[in-house]
Amino acid sequence: MKKTLLILILFSSIFCFAQKEKIVLCLDDIKGKWTFENESIVIQKVMNFNDVSKENMYKYLREFFVYNYGSARDVIQYDDVNETIIGKGYFSKIESYGDYFDVWHILKCEIRENRIRVTISMSEMIVYDEPNAAEQYFLGKSGVDISKKYFVNFYPMDMSSGYKTKTQEGYVVCQSVNKALSTLNSIEKFIQISYERSKKNDDW
């Protein structure tokens, strides 16, 4: 019995150490790719499109919101034609230690001659313990366990958490930043592909 207990403790220690190393490597991998400003995680990228007009960049950005967020009308919070678009969405079902996190983000696109500056900021999320709890909550069903949390209280911004909490929070930060970076890359590719496609369509 004592031998079995010792093996379980040893295995648990090895597992925890491995998880800690994984989070450290993940945070190292995104180091320098994000900042923390005004209680928000911020990721920003300037995209250059030498041959694309401001009008077309604006049009392609609105199309990106339609194709990737379902509805430009529901997502876009501010729209200054050919200048600035601000939308709101969320990265859904980030799983960590049995909990699920829907991370809200603000997507700001500033259009200038031959370039766009895109900024993604994330400050809050909803947390639940079942994959479909968020949908049930928004449908008004009772008895759904759901809460709101903020990145300002998350590791590595807040270093006071215990080990397990740090590991869970660090993973959510990593996944949120990686999803934001992927979104930036998707926007850049979408605009470039849309422009190339428009040139071919002009020949019909």
VOPA-353764 format. One line per field, with one value per residue: residue number from 1; x, y, z of N, C-alpha, C in turn. Coordinates in Angstrom, 1 decimal. Example, Ala and Ser with C-alpha at 12.3 -4.5 7.8 and 13.67 -1.06 7.14 Angstrom:
minu = 1  2
n.east = 13.2  12.8
n.north = -5.7  -2.2
n.up = 7.8  7.1
ca.east = 12.3  13.7
ca.north = -4.5  -1.1
ca.up = 7.8  7.1
c.east = 13.2  12.9
c.north = -3.3  0.0
c.up = 7.8  7.9
***
This chain:
minu = 1  2  3  4  5  6  7  8  9  10  11  12  13  14  15  16  17  18  19  20  21  22  23  24  25  26  27  28  29  30  31  32  33  34  35  36  37  38  39  40  41  42  43  44  45  46  47  48  49  50  51  52  53  54  55  56  57  58  59  60  61  62  63  64  65  66  67  68  69  70  71  72  73  74  75  76  77  78  79  80  81  82  83  84  85  86  87  88  89  90  91  92  93  94  95  96  97  98  99  100  101  102  103  104  105  106  107  108  109  110  111  112  113  114  115  116  117  118  119  120  121  122  123  124  125  126  127  128  129  130  131  132  133  134  135  136  137  138  139  140  141  142  143  144  145  146  147  148  149  150  151  152  153  154  155  156  157  158  159  160  161  162  163  164  165  166  167  168  169  170  171  172  173  174  175  176  177  178  179  180  181  182  183  184  185  186  187  188  189  190  191  192  193  194  195  196  197  198  199  200  201  202  203  204
n.east = 0.8  1.9  3.9  2.5  1.2  3.4  4.4  2.2  2.4  4.9  4.5  2.5  4.0  5.9  4.3  3.1  5.5  6.1  4.0  4.3  6.8  5.9  4.1  5.9  7.6  5.7  5.0  7.4  7.7  5.8  6.8  7.5  5.7  3.4  1.8  1.0  -1.4  -3.3  -4.8  -5.3  -4.4  -2.5  -2.1  -0.5  -0.2  1.3  0.3  1.3  0.2  1.0  -0.3  -3.0  -5.9  -7.2  -10.0  -10.5  -9.2  -10.7  -13.2  -12.5  -11.9  -14.3  -15.6  -14.1  -15.0  -17.6  -17.3  -15.8  -16.8  -19.5  -21.5  -21.3  -22.8  -23.6  -21.2  -19.4  -18.6  -17.9  -17.6  -15.9  -16.0  -13.6  -11.6  -11.5  -12.3  -13.9  -14.4  -16.0  -15.5  -15.1  -12.8  -13.5  -14.1  -11.6  -9.8  -8.7  -7.4  -9.9  -11.8  -13.5  -12.9  -14.2  -12.8  -13.1  -12.6  -11.4  -11.2  -9.4  -9.1  -7.1  -7.0  -4.7  -2.9  -1.8  -1.4  -2.4  -3.1  -3.6  -5.1  -5.4  -7.1  -7.5  -9.3  -11.1  -13.1  -15.4  -16.1  -16.6  -17.7  -18.5  -18.7  -20.9  -22.0  -21.9  -23.5  -26.0  -26.3  -26.6  -28.9  -30.7  -31.1  -31.5  -29.5  -26.9  -23.5  -21.5  -19.0  -17.2  -14.0  -10.8  -8.0  -6.1  -5.9  -4.7  -2.0  0.8  0.5  -0.5  1.3  0.6  -0.9  -1.6  0.3  -1.2  -3.2  -1.7  -0.6  -2.9  -3.9  -1.7  -1.7  -4.1  -3.6  -1.5  -2.8  -4.8  -3.2  -2.0  -4.2  -5.0  -2.8  -3.0  -5.3  -4.6  -2.8  -4.6  -6.2  -4.4  -3.7  -6.3  -6.9  -4.9  -5.4  -8.0  -7.6  -5.9  -7.7  -9.7  -8.4  -8.2  -10.9  -11.7  -11.2  -13.2
n.north = -1.2  1.3  1.4  1.6  4.1  5.8  5.5  6.7  9.3  10.0  9.8  11.8  14.0  14.0  14.4  16.9  18.5  18.2  19.4  22.0  22.6  22.6  24.8  26.9  26.7  27.3  30.0  31.2  30.9  32.7  35.0  38.5  38.8  39.9  42.4  43.9  46.0  48.6  46.8  44.8  42.1  42.7  42.5  43.3  44.2  45.5  45.6  45.5  46.5  47.1  47.5  47.7  49.6  52.0  51.9  49.3  47.7  48.3  47.3  44.5  43.9  44.2  42.1  40.0  40.0  39.2  36.5  35.2  35.8  35.5  37.5  40.7  42.9  42.3  42.0  44.2  47.1  49.7  51.8  53.5  54.7  53.5  54.1  53.3  50.2  48.6  45.7  43.1  40.0  36.5  34.0  30.8  28.1  27.4  25.0  24.0  22.3  21.0  23.0  25.4  28.2  31.1  33.6  37.0  39.4  42.5  43.8  45.9  47.7  49.8  51.8  52.9  54.6  52.1  50.3  48.5  48.7  46.4  45.7  43.6  43.2  41.8  41.3  40.1  37.1  34.4  31.6  28.1  24.8  22.7  21.6  22.6  24.5  27.4  27.9  27.0  28.8  31.3  30.8  31.1  29.1  27.6  26.9  26.7  26.6  29.3  31.8  35.0  36.1  37.9  39.0  40.5  39.4  37.1  34.7  35.2  37.8  38.3  37.2  35.8  33.5  30.0  26.9  25.1  26.7  28.7  27.2  26.5  29.1  30.2  28.5  29.3  31.9  31.5  30.1  32.0  34.1  32.9  32.2  34.8  35.7  34.0  34.9  37.4  36.7  35.4  37.5  39.1  37.3  36.9  39.4  39.7  37.5  38.1  40.4  39.5  37.7  39.4  40.8  38.8  38.3  40.6  40.2  38.8
n.up = 0.0  0.9  -0.9  -3.3  -2.9  -2.8  -5.4  -6.8  -5.9  -6.8  -9.6  -9.9  -9.2  -11.3  -13.5  -12.9  -13.0  -15.7  -16.9  -16.0  -17.2  -19.9  -20.0  -19.4  -21.7  -23.6  -23.0  -23.3  -26.0  -27.1  -26.2  -26.5  -28.5  -27.7  -25.7  -22.4  -21.7  -20.2  -18.7  -20.5  -22.8  -25.6  -29.1  -32.0  -35.5  -38.4  -41.7  -45.0  -48.2  -51.1  -53.7  -53.3  -53.0  -50.6  -50.5  -51.4  -49.5  -47.3  -48.1  -48.3  -45.7  -44.4  -45.7  -44.6  -41.9  -42.3  -43.4  -41.4  -38.9  -39.1  -39.1  -40.2  -39.3  -36.7  -35.4  -35.9  -34.2  -34.6  -37.4  -39.7  -42.7  -45.1  -43.3  -40.4  -38.8  -36.2  -34.4  -32.4  -31.0  -30.1  -28.9  -28.8  -26.5  -25.3  -23.8  -20.5  -17.9  -17.4  -17.5  -19.5  -21.7  -23.0  -24.7  -24.9  -27.5  -28.9  -32.1  -33.9  -36.8  -38.7  -41.4  -43.8  -46.5  -48.5  -46.4  -43.4  -40.0  -37.6  -34.6  -31.8  -28.8  -25.6  -22.7  -21.0  -20.1  -20.3  -18.2  -17.9  -17.0  -18.7  -22.1  -23.6  -22.0  -22.3  -24.5  -23.5  -21.4  -22.7  -23.9  -21.9  -20.0  -16.8  -13.9  -14.9  -14.6  -14.7  -15.1  -14.9  -15.8  -15.6  -17.5  -16.1  -13.7  -14.1  -14.3  -16.4  -15.5  -12.9  -10.2  -7.9  -7.8  -7.0  -7.8  -9.6  -10.5  -11.8  -13.9  -15.3  -16.0  -17.4  -19.6  -20.9  -21.5  -23.3  -25.4  -26.1  -27.1  -29.2  -30.9  -31.5  -32.9  -35.1  -36.2  -37.1  -39.1  -40.8  -41.6  -43.1  -45.2  -46.3  -47.4  -49.3  -51.0  -51.8  -53.2  -55.4  -56.5  -57.4  -59.5  -61.4  -61.8  -63.1  -65.7  -66.9
ca.east = 0.0  2.8  4.7  1.6  1.0  4.7  4.4  1.3  2.9  6.0  3.9  1.9  5.1  6.5  3.2  3.1  6.7  6.1  3.0  5.0  7.7  5.2  3.7  7.1  8.0  4.7  5.1  8.7  7.4  5.1  7.5  7.8  4.7  2.2  2.1  -0.1  -1.6  -4.7  -5.5  -5.6  -3.4  -2.6  -1.3  -0.6  0.6  1.1  0.3  1.6  -0.4  1.4  -1.1  -4.4  -6.4  -7.9  -11.4  -10.6  -8.8  -11.9  -14.2  -12.0  -12.0  -15.8  -15.9  -13.5  -15.9  -18.8  -16.9  -15.2  -17.6  -20.9  -22.4  -20.6  -23.7  -23.6  -19.9  -18.8  -19.1  -17.6  -17.3  -15.7  -15.7  -12.3  -10.6  -11.3  -13.3  -13.7  -15.3  -15.9  -15.8  -14.5  -12.2  -14.3  -13.8  -10.2  -9.9  -7.6  -7.7  -11.3  -12.6  -13.6  -12.8  -14.5  -12.1  -13.6  -11.5  -11.7  -10.4  -9.4  -8.4  -6.9  -6.6  -3.9  -2.4  -1.0  -1.2  -3.5  -2.7  -4.6  -4.8  -6.4  -7.0  -8.3  -9.2  -12.0  -13.6  -16.4  -15.5  -17.6  -17.1  -19.0  -18.5  -22.1  -22.6  -22.1  -24.7  -27.2  -26.4  -27.1  -30.3  -31.5  -31.4  -31.1  -28.6  -25.6  -22.4  -20.6  -18.4  -16.4  -12.7  -10.1  -6.6  -5.3  -5.8  -4.1  -0.6  1.9  0.3  -0.6  2.2  0.3  -1.7  -0.9  0.9  -2.1  -3.9  -0.7  -0.5  -4.2  -4.0  -0.7  -2.1  -5.2  -2.9  -0.8  -3.8  -5.4  -2.3  -1.8  -5.4  -5.0  -1.7  -3.5  -6.3  -3.8  -2.3  -5.7  -6.6  -3.4  -3.9  -7.6  -6.9  -4.0  -6.1  -9.1  -7.1  -5.5  -8.9  -10.4  -7.7  -8.6  -12.4  -11.8  -10.9  -14.3
ca.north = 0.0  2.4  1.5  2.2  5.5  6.4  5.6  7.7  10.6  10.3  10.0  13.1  15.1  14.1  15.0  18.4  19.1  18.2  20.4  23.3  22.9  22.8  26.2  27.7  26.7  28.0  31.4  31.6  30.9  33.9  36.2  39.5  38.9  40.6  43.3  44.0  47.5  49.0  45.6  43.9  41.5  43.4  42.0  44.3  44.0  46.4  44.8  46.3  46.1  48.2  47.7  47.7  50.9  52.1  51.4  47.8  47.2  48.5  46.3  43.2  43.8  43.9  40.7  39.1  39.9  38.4  35.1  34.6  36.1  35.2  38.7  42.0  43.8  41.9  42.1  45.5  48.1  51.1  51.7  54.8  54.2  53.6  54.6  52.4  49.3  48.0  44.6  42.4  38.6  35.7  32.8  29.9  26.7  27.1  24.0  24.0  21.6  20.6  24.2  26.0  29.6  31.9  34.8  38.1  40.3  43.6  43.7  47.2  47.8  51.2  51.8  54.0  54.3  50.9  49.5  48.4  48.3  45.6  45.5  42.7  43.3  40.8  41.6  39.3  35.8  33.6  30.3  27.1  23.5  21.8  22.2  23.3  25.4  28.7  28.0  26.9  30.0  32.4  30.5  31.4  27.9  27.8  25.9  26.6  27.2  30.1  32.9  35.9  36.3  38.9  38.6  41.3  38.6  35.8  34.5  35.7  39.2  38.2  36.1  35.3  32.3  28.7  26.2  24.6  27.9  29.3  26.4  26.7  30.4  30.3  27.9  30.1  33.1  31.0  29.8  33.2  34.9  32.1  32.4  36.2  35.8  33.3  35.8  38.5  36.1  35.1  38.8  39.4  36.3  37.1  40.6  39.4  36.6  38.8  41.3  38.7  37.1  40.5  41.0  37.7  38.5  41.8  39.7  38.0
ca.up = 0.0  1.0  -2.2  -4.3  -2.6  -3.2  -6.9  -7.3  -5.5  -7.7  -10.9  -9.9  -9.2  -12.6  -14.4  -12.6  -13.5  -17.1  -17.3  -15.7  -18.3  -21.1  -19.9  -19.5  -23.1  -24.4  -22.7  -24.0  -27.5  -27.5  -25.6  -27.4  -29.5  -27.1  -24.5  -21.5  -21.6  -19.8  -18.2  -21.7  -23.7  -26.9  -30.2  -33.1  -36.7  -39.6  -42.9  -46.2  -49.4  -52.0  -54.8  -52.9  -52.6  -49.3  -50.7  -51.5  -48.2  -46.4  -48.6  -48.0  -44.2  -44.1  -46.1  -43.6  -40.8  -42.7  -43.6  -40.2  -37.7  -39.3  -39.5  -40.0  -38.6  -35.3  -34.8  -36.0  -33.3  -35.1  -38.9  -40.3  -44.1  -45.6  -42.3  -39.3  -38.4  -34.9  -34.2  -31.2  -31.1  -29.0  -29.2  -28.0  -26.0  -24.9  -22.7  -19.7  -16.6  -17.2  -17.7  -20.9  -21.6  -24.2  -24.5  -25.8  -28.1  -29.7  -33.3  -34.5  -38.1  -39.1  -42.8  -44.4  -47.8  -48.8  -45.2  -42.4  -38.7  -36.9  -33.1  -31.1  -27.4  -24.8  -21.3  -20.1  -20.7  -19.5  -17.8  -17.6  -16.8  -19.6  -23.4  -24.1  -21.0  -22.7  -25.3  -22.6  -20.6  -23.5  -24.2  -20.7  -19.2  -15.4  -13.3  -15.7  -13.8  -15.6  -14.4  -15.7  -15.3  -16.3  -17.6  -15.2  -12.5  -14.6  -14.5  -15.6  -15.0  -11.4  -9.8  -6.6  -7.8  -6.7  -8.9  -10.5  -11.1  -12.7  -15.1  -16.1  -16.5  -18.4  -20.9  -21.5  -22.1  -24.5  -26.5  -26.6  -27.9  -30.5  -31.7  -32.0  -34.0  -36.2  -36.8  -37.8  -40.3  -41.6  -42.2  -44.1  -46.3  -46.9  -48.2  -50.5  -51.9  -52.3  -54.3  -56.5  -57.2  -58.1  -60.8  -62.4  -62.2  -64.0  -67.1  -67.5
c.east = 0.9  3.5  3.8  1.4  2.2  4.8  3.4  1.7  4.0  5.5  3.3  2.9  5.7  5.6  3.2  4.3  6.6  5.1  3.6  6.0  7.0  4.7  4.8  7.6  7.0  4.8  6.4  8.5  6.7  5.7  7.8  6.7  3.4  2.7  0.9  -0.3  -3.1  -5.5  -5.9  -4.3  -3.6  -1.6  -1.5  0.3  0.2  1.3  0.4  1.0  -0.2  0.4  -2.6  -4.8  -7.1  -9.3  -11.5  -10.2  -10.0  -13.0  -13.8  -12.1  -13.4  -16.1  -15.3  -14.4  -17.1  -18.4  -16.4  -15.9  -19.1  -21.8  -21.6  -21.5  -23.7  -22.3  -19.3  -19.4  -18.9  -17.1  -17.2  -15.2  -14.3  -11.2  -10.4  -12.6  -13.0  -14.8  -15.1  -16.3  -15.2  -13.9  -12.8  -13.7  -12.3  -10.2  -8.6  -8.0  -9.2  -12.3  -12.5  -13.7  -13.2  -13.9  -12.6  -12.4  -12.1  -10.7  -10.5  -8.5  -8.3  -6.3  -5.9  -3.5  -1.5  -0.7  -2.4  -2.8  -3.8  -4.2  -5.9  -6.1  -8.0  -8.2  -10.1  -12.5  -14.7  -15.8  -16.6  -17.0  -17.6  -19.0  -19.6  -22.7  -22.8  -23.3  -26.0  -27.4  -27.1  -28.5  -31.3  -31.8  -30.8  -30.2  -27.3  -24.6  -21.4  -20.2  -17.6  -15.1  -11.9  -8.6  -5.7  -5.1  -5.2  -2.6  -0.3  1.7  0.3  0.2  1.8  -0.5  -0.8  -0.4  -0.1  -2.8  -3.0  -0.7  -1.8  -4.2  -3.0  -1.0  -3.2  -4.6  -2.2  -1.7  -4.5  -4.5  -2.1  -3.0  -5.4  -3.9  -2.2  -4.6  -5.7  -3.3  -3.4  -6.2  -5.7  -3.6  -5.2  -7.5  -6.0  -4.7  -7.3  -8.7  -6.7  -6.7  -9.6  -9.7  -8.1  -10.1  -12.6  -11.7  -12.1  -15.1
c.north = 1.3  2.6  2.1  3.6  6.3  6.6  6.6  9.1  11.0  10.6  11.4  14.2  15.2  14.7  16.5  19.1  19.2  19.3  21.8  23.6  23.2  24.3  27.2  27.8  27.5  29.5  31.9  31.7  32.1  35.1  37.2  39.7  39.6  41.5  43.3  45.5  47.7  47.7  44.6  43.3  42.1  42.8  42.9  43.9  45.0  45.6  45.8  45.7  47.2  48.5  47.8  49.0  50.8  51.5  49.9  47.2  47.2  47.4  44.9  42.9  43.5  42.5  39.7  38.9  39.0  36.9  34.5  34.9  35.9  36.3  40.0  42.9  43.5  42.1  43.5  46.5  49.5  51.0  53.1  54.4  54.5  54.1  53.6  51.5  48.7  46.9  43.9  40.9  37.8  34.5  31.7  28.6  26.5  26.2  24.0  23.4  21.4  21.8  24.7  27.5  30.2  33.3  35.9  38.9  41.4  43.6  45.1  47.3  49.3  51.2  53.1  53.7  53.1  50.0  49.5  48.0  47.6  45.4  44.6  42.9  42.4  41.1  40.7  38.0  35.3  32.2  29.4  25.8  22.4  22.4  23.0  24.3  26.8  28.9  27.9  28.2  31.1  32.1  30.7  30.2  28.1  26.7  25.8  27.4  28.0  31.3  33.8  36.1  37.3  38.6  39.4  40.4  37.2  35.8  34.5  37.2  39.3  36.9  35.4  34.0  31.0  28.0  25.8  25.7  28.6  28.5  26.5  28.0  30.7  29.7  28.7  31.3  32.7  30.8  31.0  34.0  34.2  32.2  33.8  36.3  35.1  34.1  36.9  37.9  35.8  36.4  39.2  38.6  36.6  38.3  40.4  38.5  37.2  39.7  40.5  38.1  38.2  40.9  40.0  37.9  39.7  41.3  39.0  38.8
c.up = 0.0  -0.3  -3.3  -4.2  -3.1  -4.7  -7.4  -7.0  -6.5  -9.1  -11.0  -9.9  -10.6  -13.6  -14.2  -13.2  -15.0  -17.6  -17.1  -16.8  -19.6  -21.1  -20.1  -21.0  -23.9  -24.2  -23.3  -25.5  -27.9  -26.9  -26.7  -28.5  -29.0  -26.0  -23.6  -21.2  -21.2  -19.4  -19.4  -22.3  -25.0  -27.9  -31.4  -34.3  -37.8  -40.8  -44.1  -47.4  -50.5  -53.2  -54.5  -52.4  -51.2  -49.4  -50.7  -50.2  -47.3  -46.8  -48.2  -46.5  -43.8  -44.5  -45.1  -42.4  -41.1  -42.8  -42.3  -38.9  -37.9  -39.7  -39.1  -39.1  -37.1  -34.6  -34.8  -35.1  -33.7  -36.6  -39.5  -41.7  -44.6  -44.6  -41.2  -39.1  -37.1  -34.7  -32.9  -31.4  -29.9  -29.5  -28.3  -27.6  -25.9  -23.7  -21.9  -18.3  -16.4  -17.4  -19.1  -20.8  -23.0  -24.0  -25.5  -26.3  -28.9  -30.9  -34.0  -35.7  -38.6  -40.5  -43.2  -45.8  -47.8  -47.5  -44.3  -41.1  -38.0  -35.5  -32.5  -29.6  -26.7  -23.4  -20.4  -20.9  -19.8  -19.3  -17.4  -17.6  -17.7  -21.0  -23.9  -23.2  -21.5  -23.6  -24.5  -21.8  -21.4  -24.0  -23.1  -19.9  -17.8  -15.0  -14.1  -14.9  -14.8  -14.8  -15.4  -15.0  -16.2  -16.4  -16.7  -13.9  -12.9  -14.5  -16.0  -15.2  -13.5  -11.0  -8.5  -6.6  -7.4  -8.0  -10.0  -11.2  -12.1  -14.0  -16.0  -16.8  -17.6  -19.7  -21.6  -22.1  -23.4  -25.7  -27.0  -27.5  -29.3  -31.4  -32.3  -33.1  -35.3  -37.0  -37.6  -39.1  -41.3  -42.3  -43.4  -45.4  -47.1  -47.8  -49.5  -51.5  -52.5  -53.5  -55.5  -57.3  -57.9  -59.4  -61.8  -62.8  -63.1  -65.5  -67.7  -68.5
***
